[in-house]
Amino acid sequence: MRKILICFAYKGTNYSGYQKQPNKITVQSVLEDCLSKVLKENINIIASGRTDAGVHALKQYAHFECENKIDLNKLPTALNTFLPPDIRVYSAKKVDSLFNARTSAKTKTYMYVFCKDKIINPMLFDMVSKLEYNVDINLIKNCMEKFIGTHNFKAFCSSKTCATSFIRTIYDFTMEEKQNYLIFKISGNGFLYNMVRIIIGTIIDIARRHLDISCIEDMFKTGNRALGGKTVDGRGLYLFDVKYE
């Protein structure tokens, strides 16, 4: 029995999120069906984490166990032959029996992309979120600094979360202005359900003067989601990378 780690990417537009759900087309279900077909055995995969409906991944990882002795250099090509074009497997390698794609992850990085154009390019409408407001860029940067470090993020996650601990550490948080785009990148040791989307939404509401910046500290202290901003659209969110070392 081998334990295999695959690296893959997907455009989330046509899927009801990553995780398998009854009567839904998800990234996990499509990948498992394809792996089972190529390897000729029942395959169940465990990914580094879940993404919501419409959310994309530039570099996602998942592991699985199998008896098949297929050359792992050939596995990505074999899988991509059968996968839909909005899911691509980049690599496959053998990993240690103790490795776990979810619990072995050291750092996860998400990216969020806003477009300031009045009219979104139709080729990008499901890949970026439209920035509807004029925002104070310096205020955005001041907000971002407050998230660095270890905090209780209970107020920055959906009530639907199954998490039992809300303590997470943010290592890095950046924002780049590129032409008419605002590109956020946030790295941490883990993220709660809707955490990135609520953080970004709260920052935007502060930067458009709809909320005061003091609400961030109040949210950390009280765990009260109602003190924050809206949850931004999933279409602008990407799982950017996962590091295991």
N, C-alpha and C positions, 0 to 999 in steps of 0.2 A: 504493500500500500504506500503510495506516494502522496505527500501533501504539496500542492501546487499553488503558487501565487500568480495571479494574472493582473496586469495593468490594463485598464480600458478607459474609454471616454464615451460620452453619449450626449445627445441633444434631447432634453427632457420634454419637449413640446408635446409629443404624441403619447406620453406615458402618464399613468396615474401614480407617479412617484417611482422610487427605486424598489421598495419592498413589496414582496408578493402580497396580493389581496384577492379575496374571492371575486370571481367574475370581472376582474380588472386586468388590463394589459400593463405590466410593469417591466422595468429594466431587468430586475432579478428573474422574473418568470421567463422572459425571452432568452436571457443568457443561459439559464439552467436548461431550458429545452434544447438549445443549440449544443451545449456541452454534452448533454445526455445523448444526443443524436450522433455527434462526432466520435465520442468515446465509447459509445455503445454500452453504457451503464448509467444507472440513476445517479445524477450529480446534484448535490445541494451546496450552495456557496454562501460564505459569510464575508460580507464587505466591511470596509473600514467604518462605514456609517450609512445612514439613510438620507436620501434627498426627497423633497416634496414634489408634488405634481408640477410640471413645467420647469423645474430646476435642472440645470445642466452640470456636467462634470467634465473637466479637462483631463483630470488624472485621478481615477478611482482605482481602488485595489480590492480584490476579494480572493479568498483561499478556498480550496476544496480538496477532498481526498479521492483518489481513484486507483484502480488496479491496472488500467491501461498503460502500456509502456510506450506510447507515442512519443516521437522526438519532439521535445518542447520547443525547439526552434521552428518547427513546422505547425505547431498548434494554432498560433494566431492566424496564419493564412487559412487554415482549414476552417476555423470558426468564422472568419470574416466572409468566407464564401457563402455561408448560410445566414449570417446575421443581416438584419436590415441596415441600410447605409447610415442610419443615425446612431448606430452603436458600433464601435470599432475596438478590437482587442489589439494592444500594442506589443505585449510581451508576455511570456510565461516562463516561470522558473521554479525549480524545486526548493522548498524551504524546510527548516527544521520541524520536527514533529510537535514541538512546543509553541511554534509560531501561531499567532492568531491575528488576522487582518484587522480586527476591531481593537482588541485589547493591547496589542503590541505597538500600536501607533503612538508616536511620541508627539508629533505636531501635525495639526491640520490647518490648511489655509483656504479661506473662501474669498472669492472676488465678487464684487457687486458693481454693475455697470449702469450708469444713468446716461441718457442722451438728452441734450438741451435743445435739439432741433424742434421747431414748431411742428414739422411734418417728419415723421420717422420713415426712413428708407424701408420700403416694404420687404426687403430682404432681411431686415434686422428686427422687425416688429416683435418677434417672439424671442429675441436674444438680448434685448436691452429694456430698461424701464424708462419711461418718459419722465423727465424732471419737469414738473408742472409749475414750479415756483422759482422766484428769484431768491437766491440764498447767499448768505455771508460766508465766504470761503474761510476767512480767519476764524470765525466762530465754529465752523466745522472742525478745524484743526484743534481748537481749544477743547472741544467736546471729545475728540478722539483720544487725547492725552489722558482723560479721566478713566478710560477703560483699560489702560495698561496696568498689569498686575493681577493679583488674585482677589476676586470679589464673589459675593453671593449674587448670582444672576437670576434669582427666582422671578423678579419683576420683568426680566427680559426673555421670558419663554412663554409658550402657549400653555393654557390650562390643560391641554390634552396630553402634556408630557407624562411619561411614565417614570421619570427620573426620581430618585430618592435623595440625591444630593445635588445642590445647585451651585456648589463652589467650583469655579473654573478659573484658569489663569490665561490671560491674554499676553502674548509675548511681543507682538508687533501689530501696529495698525497704521496704514498709510492711505493717502488719497492723492491721485495724480490727475491733473487737468490735461487732457490731450484733445486738441481741436475742440469739438463740442461735446466731449464726453467727460464725465467724472468717474474715475475708476478707483474703487475702494478695495483694499486687501487687508484681511484680518487673520492673524495666526494665533493659535492657542493650543492648549492640551486637550481640548474637547469643546463641543458646542451642544447646547440644549435645543429642543424642538422649537424652531422659528427664531432662535436667539439672534442670528445675524440679521435677519429681516426686521426684527424689532429694534435692534441697536441702530441700524441704518435709518429706519423710519423715525426714531426718536431724534437722532441727530439732525435730520432734514427739517423736522418740525421746529427744532430749536433754531436752526440756521435761517428759517423764514420768519422768525420771531413769533411763532405760534405758541411756543413753550419757553420757559426760562431754563438756562443751563443748570440751575440748581436742582432741577428735577432728577438729574442723573444720580447725584448723591442721595437724594430722597428715595429713589427707587432701590438703590443698594441697601439702604438702611431699613426700609419698610417691607420690601418685597412686593409692593403694590403695583401691579401691571397698569392700573388705570391712570397712574401719574405720567406714563410715557406717551410716545407718539404712535402713529398707526403702524401696522405691519406692512412693509412695502411688498410690491408684486414679486412673485417667485421668478418671473421670466428673466430678471436681471441678475440672478444669483447663479454662481458657478462654484462647485467644489474644484479648487484650483490645484491643490497638491496635498499629498500625505507623506510624512517622513517617518521612517522607522528607526532612525539612528540619531 
